Amino acid sequence: MRITVREILFSTIIISIVFGLGILIDRSFIPRLTESALKIASAVQVDNLPSRFDYIRRTEVGDFMAAGVLEARDPVSLPELHGGRKYLEIKKQKERYTEHTKTIIEEDEDGNTHTRTETYYSWDGAGKEEYRASEYNFLGQVFKYSEVKFSYWLQRDTTIYEKDRGFWGPREGDIRYIYTTWPEKTIGLMSGEARDKWYKGLIFEKDQTIKEKIEWAERRIEVVPYIFWTFWILLILGLVFGFYWLENNWLEDEE
């Protein structure tokens, strides 16, 4: 790969344009991060006090963060899962061990192509069932499922096979069920807005505290730009390297 003077000069233009675009993007999201951090820090805080949680509803204080225990009023269970233990939510994924084939085209040293078929196996989805509580209790208030958005990943609970896989592992057609669950009771942080004598825009974050939420919002102001510029500089280097890799004959004088 030969790099010419004109390619170097033109690459400086690419760097300048992309770097300038990065500055514009950086200046657009920094104010939003700062505004978000201020909004979180200034929200009314409720630390596991049902009476205060009810008070902010009645007085319509606006943004709030409340730490407490979320509990399913009508928990769900399945007999095969830990003897019918109760949960707030269960997802049951059915998977079948399936044989697949794929065609591979190879080229030998003489330039001749050869085709072969390769067989492989994988666990493929074969259906899903979901069970969840319809109502939750949080600090003395009852919420419907549709009123709360959960910021979480369900915990992978267990895997149950329909039959013994045997010493040699699964066979084609074998069935297994993957269960992911959410506990019946969970400590966490509820955030939203108290207005119209009720709670709006509710988000529940598992195992989160008020202090951690504020620190996270403040830390984002520093961390997000660092991540962005690391990615952006790598992007610039990739563009420049790709530009040098191409044969840019159009930059040379035509003979």
Secondary structure, DSSP 8 states (H G I E B T S, - for coil): ----HHHHHHHHHHHHHHHHHHHHHHHHHHHHHHHHHHHHHHSEEEES-HHHHHHHHHHT-EEEEEEEEEEESS-B--TTSTTT--EEEEEEEEEEEEEEEEEEEEE-TTS-EEEEEEEEEEEEEEEEEEEE-SEEEETTEEEEGGGEEEES--EEEEEEESS---TT---TT-EEEEEEEEESEEEEEEEEEEETTEEEEEEEEET--HHHHHHHHHHHHHHHHHHHHHHHHHHHHHHHHHHHHS--GGGS---
